[in-house]
Amino acid sequence: MSFWSAMVAIAAIIAFANIRMNRDKYRGSGGYDGTNADAAYTASLERELAELRQRLEVLERIATDDGETRRLSREIEQLREK
């Protein structure tokens, strides 16, 4: 093995070691499993999105229902007068 072949082999080993250390460092020491954690995170985001959509529907119903809006305005005014 020539000197330059040895240098290339050493550089490859060092690069491989750096890649492994960085991957392990960013994964964390808590036994991170990307697929399970991503699925759980996605499920929690989907639940939160569903809750937000329900809230938005209620707000839209309050804002667009004329009778309800008038009644709500009257109640607010009555509370202000007290």
Rosetta blueprint (number, residue, H / E / L):
1 M L
2 S L
3 F H
4 W H
5 S H
6 A H
7 M H
8 V H
9 A H
10 I H
11 A H
12 A H
13 I H
14 I H
15 A H
16 F H
17 A H
18 N H
19 I H
20 R H
21 M H
22 N H
23 R H
24 D H
25 K H
26 Y H
27 R H
28 G L
29 S L
30 G L
31 G L
32 Y L
33 D L
34 G H
35 T H
36 N H
37 A H
38 D H
39 A H
40 A H
41 Y H
42 T H
43 A H
44 S H
45 L H
46 E H
47 R H
48 E H
49 L H
50 A H
51 E H
52 L H
53 R H
54 Q H
55 R H
56 L H
57 E H
58 V H
59 L H
60 E H
61 R H
62 I H
63 A H
64 T H
65 D L
66 D H
67 G H
68 E H
69 T H
70 R H
71 R H
72 L H
73 S H
74 R H
75 E H
76 I H
77 E H
78 Q H
79 L H
80 R H
81 E H
82 K L
